[in-house]
Structure formats: structure tokens, C-alpha cells
Amino acid sequence: MAGVINGNGRRHGRVRMRPNADINITPMVDVMLVLLIIFMVTAPLLTAGVAVDLPKTRAKLLSQEKDPLTVTIEKNGKVFLGGAKKESEAIPIEEIAAKVKAIAENGYDQRILVRGDKAVDYGTVVQVMGELNAAGFRRIGLVTDPPRGESKKSQ
């Protein structure tokens, strides 16, 4: 089909078209930029959790071999299991031990961390820890934030 057309509209010989060996990377770059934006927007949403104002302490960070279960107590006294924060997922303190037992991987050897807001009543934190202890869990810890100026480098 490719040929040279002279002035009167007739084809004059065949000219071979050479294949284009260049790769058009513009569509690929466009797709990669869209994916980058999607990941940048969704990454902060993946770390969902209950926002609590943890008390500051000078204690060193613990090394952990696996993720512990987390019980979070908000300043209004609502208790949440894990990082979920939905009004329907607030758990009454009396039921917390049964819920933890249901999802504990290693039975009573499971480490449980209690994250209590610094404005929450101390009695509420102790009540949650007492319920867990009465259910047979012995590895219960409190989560705190390091004071300002110190970071994870002081492990």
C-alpha cells in the first residue's frame, strides 16, 4: 500500500516502511502516576485506629516478635478491641474478656496491650485490666508515648 505518488496521482514504485522500534512510554508513565496518587491517598487510611492521647514516659520500647492484641480506652470510657473505631464496635467492659478469648491466637499466653487515654478515669483502666486478668490473661501491658524529643532510636 505504501508507495510514492507522483504529481499525476500514480504510484511509482514501492517504498518499504521501516518498523518503529521506539517504545511509547507516555501511557505507562500516566498509569504509574495514577497508581502513585492512589497509593498516596489510601496509605494513611490503612492505619485506622482510635485516637487517644497517651501519657508520656521514659520507659524504653519493647521488642516484639509478633503483634499483640490491643484494647483501647477513649477518654469518654468507651472500650474498643484492636484499632477499629465505630460506634457499633464499642464493647462493654464486662464483655471484653470474652471477646479477647475468642480472638486470642495463643490462648492465655497472648500479649495484650491496653491503650488508655490520659484523661480517662484510672478506675476504668484498672477495671479493664482486672477483667482480662480474671479471664486468665497474664501478659497485660500499658502503652505509653515517649516524651517529646526522644524517638525510636533510643531502643
Backbone torsions as a table, in degrees:
resi	resn	phi	psi	omega
1	MET	NA	-31.8	-178.2
2	ALA	-80.5	130.0	178.3
3	GLY	-161.1	167.7	179.1
4	VAL	-90.8	131.4	-180.0
5	ILE	-106.6	124.7	179.2
6	ASN	-84.2	-174.3	-173.5
7	GLY	-60.1	-28.7	-176.9
8	ASN	-96.0	11.6	173.7
9	GLY	90.4	2.7	179.1
10	ARG	-92.8	149.3	176.8
11	ARG	-80.3	141.2	-178.0
12	HIS	-129.1	93.8	179.4
13	GLY	77.8	166.6	179.1
14	ARG	-108.2	134.8	175.6
15	VAL	-111.8	126.2	-179.0
16	ARG	-83.1	132.0	175.8
17	MET	-85.9	129.2	177.5
18	ARG	-81.4	142.7	178.7
19	PRO	-67.0	147.1	179.4
20	ASN	-84.6	114.7	-176.7
21	ALA	-92.3	-2.1	179.4
22	ASP	-81.2	140.3	177.6
23	ILE	-95.5	131.3	178.1
24	ASN	-84.8	105.5	-175.5
25	ILE	-94.7	-0.3	-179.4
26	THR	-58.6	-47.2	178.0
27	PRO	-62.8	-36.2	179.9
28	MET	-66.5	-41.0	178.2
29	VAL	-65.0	-39.5	177.9
30	ASP	-61.3	-44.9	179.0
31	VAL	-63.6	-42.3	-179.5
32	MET	-65.2	-38.9	177.8
33	LEU	-66.3	-39.4	176.5
34	VAL	-63.4	-43.6	178.0
35	LEU	-63.5	-39.6	178.2
36	LEU	-60.7	-44.2	178.7
37	ILE	-64.6	-41.0	178.7
38	ILE	-61.2	-45.5	-179.8
39	PHE	-67.4	-35.7	179.1
40	MET	-66.7	-32.8	-179.8
41	VAL	-79.0	-40.1	-174.6
42	THR	-83.9	-22.0	-177.4
43	ALA	-59.6	-45.5	177.9
44	PRO	-65.5	-25.0	-179.8
45	LEU	-75.5	-20.0	-178.6
46	LEU	-75.0	-21.8	180.0
47	THR	-97.2	60.4	-179.9
48	ALA	-77.5	144.0	178.9
49	GLY	-171.3	175.7	178.9
50	VAL	-88.8	126.0	-179.8
51	ALA	-82.6	115.0	176.0
52	VAL	-127.2	152.1	179.1
53	ASP	-95.2	96.7	-175.5
54	LEU	-76.3	146.5	176.2
55	PRO	-68.8	153.6	-179.7
56	LYS	-90.6	146.5	177.8
57	THR	-152.0	164.2	179.7
58	ARG	-98.8	8.8	-179.8
59	ALA	-65.8	148.3	179.2
60	LYS	-79.3	156.7	178.9
61	LEU	-71.8	145.3	178.7
62	LEU	-89.4	142.3	172.5
63	SER	-87.1	136.3	-175.4
64	GLN	-127.0	137.2	178.8
65	GLU	-84.4	-24.5	176.6
66	LYS	-151.7	166.4	-176.0
67	ASP	-72.6	129.5	177.0
68	PRO	-83.7	166.8	172.1
69	LEU	-76.7	146.9	-178.1
70	THR	-123.3	130.6	173.9
71	VAL	-113.8	123.7	-176.1
72	THR	-113.3	134.0	178.8
73	ILE	-117.8	117.2	178.4
74	GLU	-77.2	168.4	-178.0
75	LYS	-67.9	-19.4	176.6
76	ASN	-88.3	1.7	175.4
77	GLY	94.5	-1.3	178.4
78	LYS	-74.3	140.2	-176.7
79	VAL	-111.8	133.2	179.4
80	PHE	-126.5	145.3	177.2
81	LEU	-102.4	127.8	-177.9
82	GLY	77.8	-151.4	-177.3
83	GLY	-101.2	2.9	-175.4
84	ALA	-72.9	141.9	175.6
85	LYS	-135.8	91.7	173.4
86	LYS	-135.6	144.2	-178.5
87	GLU	-57.9	-33.9	-178.6
88	SER	-74.1	-15.4	-177.3
89	GLU	-100.0	4.9	173.5
90	ALA	-66.2	135.4	-173.3
91	ILE	-111.8	132.8	173.0
92	PRO	-63.3	146.2	-175.9
93	ILE	-59.2	-33.9	-178.3
94	GLU	-67.3	-23.3	-177.5
95	GLU	-99.0	-2.4	-174.1
96	ILE	-64.4	-39.7	-178.4
97	ALA	-64.1	-41.5	179.7
98	ALA	-65.5	-39.5	179.1
99	LYS	-66.6	-41.2	180.0
100	VAL	-67.1	-40.4	177.5
101	LYS	-59.5	-37.9	-176.9
102	ALA	-66.8	-30.1	-177.0
103	ILE	-111.4	0.7	-179.9
104	ALA	-67.6	128.0	-178.0
105	GLU	-75.6	-45.5	-172.1
106	ASN	-103.5	25.6	-178.9
107	GLY	69.3	-132.4	-175.6
108	TYR	-84.9	-2.4	178.2
109	ASP	-88.4	-0.1	-178.7
110	GLN	-68.0	133.3	176.0
111	ARG	-79.3	132.9	179.9
112	ILE	-123.7	126.7	178.5
113	LEU	-107.2	133.2	179.4
114	VAL	-106.0	120.1	177.8
115	ARG	-106.1	103.6	179.7
116	GLY	-109.0	130.0	176.5
117	ASP	-60.1	145.4	-176.4
118	LYS	-69.5	-15.4	178.2
119	ALA	-90.3	-7.0	-178.9
120	VAL	-75.7	150.6	179.2
121	ASP	-62.9	132.9	-179.6
122	TYR	-58.4	-34.1	179.2
123	GLY	-62.2	-34.0	178.8
124	THR	-67.3	-42.8	178.2
125	VAL	-62.8	-45.1	180.0
126	VAL	-65.4	-36.6	178.6
127	GLN	-64.1	-42.8	177.9
128	VAL	-63.6	-45.6	179.3
129	MET	-63.8	-36.3	177.7
130	GLY	-65.5	-40.7	177.3
131	GLU	-61.8	-43.0	179.0
132	LEU	-66.3	-40.7	179.7
133	ASN	-66.8	-41.6	179.1
134	ALA	-64.4	-26.7	178.9
135	ALA	-79.9	-6.3	176.1
136	GLY	108.9	-0.9	179.0
137	PHE	-82.6	128.0	-176.7
138	ARG	-112.4	-15.3	-178.0
139	ARG	-102.1	74.9	-177.8
140	ILE	-112.5	131.1	-179.9
141	GLY	-130.9	159.9	176.5
142	LEU	-103.7	139.9	-179.8
143	VAL	-98.9	132.7	176.2
144	THR	-131.6	165.9	174.7
145	ASP	-101.3	144.2	173.3
146	PRO	-68.5	152.6	178.4
147	PRO	-63.7	160.0	-179.4
148	ARG	-60.2	144.2	-179.6
149	GLY	98.4	-28.7	176.6
150	GLU	-96.3	149.5	-179.7
151	SER	-134.0	-168.6	-177.8
152	LYS	-70.4	-9.8	-178.4
153	LYS	-70.3	-13.8	-179.2
154	SER	-94.1	40.7	-178.7
155	GLN	-77.4	NA	NA
